[in-house]
Amino acid sequence: MRIRVWNDPYTAQKEGYGGGDNDLATAIELGKRATKYGMKVLIDFHYSDFWADPAKQQAPKAWKALSFKEKRKRLMNLLILV
């Protein structure tokens, strides 16, 4: 099972953008359920709040004002957490 993970896939009103609303907590729950039934899991980090690809990558809302060094630190902390 491929599980896509977005940083904060919700509007200020906490509504999902649609097309995928998996934050880290949701992805963890999906992964646990999938492995319980013997499925293999692939985690796909988007490092964005919505769909991203090599030609179109937007930083998460919470990272916009951060320096490159601060973004790098947030990214590393996220990967260590997972």
Secondary structure as UniProt FT lines:
FT   STRAND          2..5
FT   TURN            12..13
FT   HELIX           24..36
FT   TURN            37..38
FT   STRAND          42..45
FT   TURN            54..55
FT   HELIX           61..63
FT   TURN            64..65
FT   HELIX           68..81
//
